[in-house]
């Protein structure tokens, strides 16, 4: 296993310094051949294809009509070659350090770039065993959609062929909270069950054991391809194949050596796989089971053994889970005792049997569905109820690398103590690093202000020293336009869920003391509902009379569901926390008329002053000058109004404030041209520093006793 660790570290650091995302230039027209790794979502076809020089690319194609989309949905693309016209595009930068990174994703898949297809024409279909198996997988997917009840399609596709694209987001989140998503990933359980059914079936019909073993050696790789070829599948298939082959040849090999050879082979064939979360979790979980035999032997009955299997597995992977997802399901240690046997001995076998039966006799399969579907729907309802229970998740944030290493070493030490029955030492070894991880986000003595890159929108996070309080101003959002049904994505992009929530969780922010909804525009508060579903809020501040707006109504309903008070605030409201003062400077009336009625927040900490203006425009700025001119002069930090629109940041306003740093919260290449060149020039002509989230990324301000600094992508910019 030492060689395995060396191989893993070498692959990780090699790929970290030498990214695989440097594509070769493409000619005017070029052939691409599709792999089996692609998805159709809304109007887009996305997936991986190779060029004639074996360069792997991530391909994006936009359908021109519903008929064209239907054509591609009802046929397998794997092995098909198209002569394409298109251009290479740079991967979109990640919104912040904790958000999805397209560059890392390409590296993990061994791809060298992204190409957007303008047009193409079909050339030929390559014939191979993999193409044939891909067609079988596609036909199985469509067969499940045609024959299974709608409520059971997503589960059957996930369990039988490893396709999880039809799972509802709300249900998938419930599985994550309970820590049972692994049950839907095809892995060792599925491979073992398929192997046993196939092997025993051959023996029952009179096939000799040697011939049955040889047939199984051929079947398992076939099953690996049909099951989607995920790392967990190939890990299980390769280990079983290797053990059976060597046993067939009368050689002996321990299970841990087989696992190590499988790991090394995987990394050598596709080095980027070392970055895939599924690959990391699969091998680490398998290793935990292989090396914990002594602990399992100490258990007296199946219930305690089930608990310790789950406990050991979850324990060893918890530092990795925190590193990638910033939270850990605490209930998984217990609910898996119920769900693992349930899926292993009931749900998975039923899906296998009824799937085969649906080809032989659909009426008989429908009879089984009639009895099973109500029971399965009842289980789903129970899962949704269970995930509503409090204290499901431990969310300490993303530990530093060295702290993750300490946590992993503590787990190994605790497992050693468990083997030797020194339970107190095992608990101490485990708990102390966990407490350290939990408290570490609260140890900073700096005030931090983060302007999140949420595209064309606003979201600002203010963290006071030692986490005395956390305030969030807006949560971004997308203005959604009506479009034809076939163009709508099955899983639309959600700023709150995919940008704001990951940042808050990675920072270990479990509670927002005040969420400030500056006004009722989609690009400011459409994502707030998604944040509220995941992060506790103590109270929500809104501008007067804005609650009558449709988007605010949605936020109000979610707030009522979580018993969060929603309070209208206006000029004159102030509060104090630690050494920091906060004041609302606007609006001054209760009639909501739009941007100029944004909640405007003024912040003061020693000599540092900041103004957060929402979408305030010229008229609102004039009112601030009249009332608070002396207070706003020579400001430290300004969040420019209305994303840098021509209607904001007027000459008089900029001349008075003279901010040391101005931040424009605007999307890259946005349709409105924000921030407007004329507005930026007002600051540049006065030698005032400006940053734009869409261009510079997420911007972090740190305030210390002796000064302040600004950083973009962890690089210092302003001091």
Phi, psi and omega in degrees: 000340177299317179297326177298314181296320178296317179298317181295314180296320179298313180297319183294310184287329177296313183284336177291327182264335180237087183292150180267022185251049175240086186287150173285150178301145180257142175289179182300316172235146185208144178275141173229142179242124186287142169271188178269002185258086179207162179218148173249121182223111183066233183271359188249142168249122181229141177171190187252137178219162181242151176266181182294334178267020177067019175285128181266128183234151171267118189254136177237125179229136181255124179290144181267343182205164177294326179295318179295317178301315180299322180299316182286330179291330187260018176216153178275131180272343185304126179087354180277136180251134178235144172267114193244154167243134181181184181221150176285138177234150180285144176300140177296134178295148179291149184297325177198180187297341185250003181269170179302134179247115179294324179298314179295323179297315179298317179299317181295335180264000181073022180268154184252001179167183181241135175234130175262121184276127175273319178200160176200167174220146182291138181249301184196171174240123181282135180264123177201168180296324181290322176296318179298316180291325177297321177295319177299315180299318180295318179293325176296318179301313181291325178296319178297319180296326182280324191255333182274148172303146186306322182291343184252356185297310184300315180297314182296317180296322179292315185284329187263323183231010174071021180261115184247015186285348181259005179288133179293140183299319182294320179288322179298321178294324177297318177299321179295317180297323180276350179073035182239016179297333181297338180291340180262359177264121180297125184210214185300324180300312182294316180297318180296317182293315179298318180298315182295314180299315182293314183295312181294325178298317179295319180295323182293333180265013172094008177284136180294154185301319181296318180291322178296321177296316179297319179295323180292325177299327178280321184294318189300313176298325177298315178297322179301318179291313181296328181280004174104347175068028177292157180307321181295326179292309182292331175298311181293316181297314184294321180294314179297317178302312183296316180296317181291320181296315180291324176293323177298325179271007179067027175257159179244143179208132180287158183295325180290326176293321177297319178296320180294317179296320178299316180298310182297318179298319179299312183293324179291322181288321182217086186305324182297344182297341180299338180273348183284129183298319180299321178296312181299312182293322183298310183289324180292318179295318179297319179296323180298323180286323181296319187263011182245021181303322182295320179295317182294326180292339181282348182281147186265338182214173186294330181292312179293326178293320178299319179297314184290328175298312178295316183300311182296316181297311180295324183296314185290330183267356186296322176298325179290321178297318178294323180298321185266322189243350173068010178207161181222133178283116179281330181289341183299333180296338184247317185292335179293338176298326177274313191282328179297309176297322181300314179286324184290319189251352181235296190291311180295310178301321179299315181297322178295312183295313185289332176294312178295323181292330181294337175278328185275311183211097181297320177302320178293319176299320180295328177295319178293320177300320183300326179275327186278321188302314178299322179294318181292321176296325176295320178295318178299317178299320179295320178298317179295326178288319181297322183288348177278347181296147181288164175060035178287323190241143168259119185237078182274355184096181181273116179290156172295162181301315182293326178288327175296321178294319177299317180297318180295318178296323179293325177294316178299320179294318181293324177293324176297317179294326176295320178299323182266011176061030174260080191291323180296316179294325178297318180293316180298314181299327182277319190284320186299310177297326179295318177296320178300314179299319183294321186272339188304322179294344184262010186261356182285135178263013181256150167273133181238131175241121183241124174263104184285141176278090182256022184078218181279081182180182181238139166199121185231133180243125179247120179244121178276160182306142178056027178055038176298330177197154175229127178240137178239125178257109179065166183219025178065188179155172182235134173279109187266130180259149177295136177214166180300149186302320184291342180274344184286133180288144177294325178232087184294154178293131181232113185298315182300313184286323190259349179237305187288311182299313177303322178296311181299317181291320179296329179277359180074024178275109183261341182219134172258119183292315176221127170257125184253112175265100190299319178194179194264042175262145185301322184286000177246324188230004179296329180276354185296321180300320180293323177294317181297329179291338186246332185239133179293136175240137178277322176199159181237132177255134178228159177283147186305139175068001181285344182295346179283346181286145185305315181296323178292328177299319178296317178296320180297319178298316180293322179296317178297322179299325182260010178058042178259122180292136177249122187238133174280132182232157179204185181311135178107339177286133180216154173208164187227135177219117183063235178258022185239135179248143179231138180222138168271123181261348183198154004277172182250003177221176184256011178263118182272121181233006177124216190305318183288356174257019176298144171291120180254121184252131175251134182235137180221124177223106187055238181272355182272128177231146181217148179230124180247112196256001183059233178250032181303137180247189191302317180298315179297324178296320179298320179295321177296319179299317180299315188274321192233027183308314181295327182285325188270347183298140177056054181289152175276310186226132177236130166266106187300142181290145172052041171062018181089025179294158177298338183274002181233177179052055181294162182304313182297321181293312180296319181298321180288311188289318183045052186295141177294327176217134175241134179248126172261122177264097186211150182282152178293129179055038181290156186292344184266352182072027178276144349286144184292141183304321181295322180290314179302320182297330178298326179278316182299319181296341179256011181059039178258130184289141176226151173224150179234128184300320182295330181267313187267348181087192179297134186246130182241127177253130177242127182249123179240174181297328184257013179150197182212163179212156177237144180221145174236127183052040176066018177250129180295137181234312185234137181234000000 
